[in-house]
């Protein structure tokens, strides 16, 4: 592995924050889809669930399979746009991890702006504006909004977890 790829990982490991168990691959998620990422157990298209990206309805409950990942494929807007994607627990006890990646079920360590912190209300900012803040998406390119509760059923070590066999969330999407 090159020093350029190792440096962000070394910084993450020495920062005191526990890296999530799903960050188990060598790569940044913006290359050919890596092997060894979280098991994909559910994939849908954003358009099929909510309509055009970043439109979303908080009335739609998403079920994330235990020990797996849910991915919603979307196409980044062709126009300059920015926003935030997040989830709220729905009838579930746990903490999730989100990512935006060209690959399903990938939670890359780098770029850090494309992965949320492990939280009961995780969120990720995104933008197609080259000067904007958040996860930089290329206009017109296909990506995945990924969510996982990891493999644990109780909190520990800063890892994503869910107390039941499948966990429910509601998506929150805002534009800025």
Secondary structure as GFF3:
##gff-version 3
##sequence-region A 1 176
A	DSSP	alpha_helix	3	14	.	.	.	ID=ss1
A	DSSP	beta_strand	40	45	.	.	.	ID=ss2
A	DSSP	alpha_helix	46	49	.	.	.	ID=ss3
A	DSSP	beta_strand	61	65	.	.	.	ID=ss4
A	DSSP	beta_strand	69	75	.	.	.	ID=ss5
A	DSSP	beta_strand	82	89	.	.	.	ID=ss6
A	DSSP	beta_strand	94	95	.	.	.	ID=ss7
A	DSSP	beta_strand	97	101	.	.	.	ID=ss8
A	DSSP	three_ten_helix	112	114	.	.	.	ID=ss9
A	DSSP	beta_strand	123	127	.	.	.	ID=ss10
A	DSSP	beta_strand	135	136	.	.	.	ID=ss11
A	DSSP	beta_strand	142	148	.	.	.	ID=ss12
A	DSSP	beta_strand	161	162	.	.	.	ID=ss13
A	DSSP	beta_strand	166	175	.	.	.	ID=ss14
###
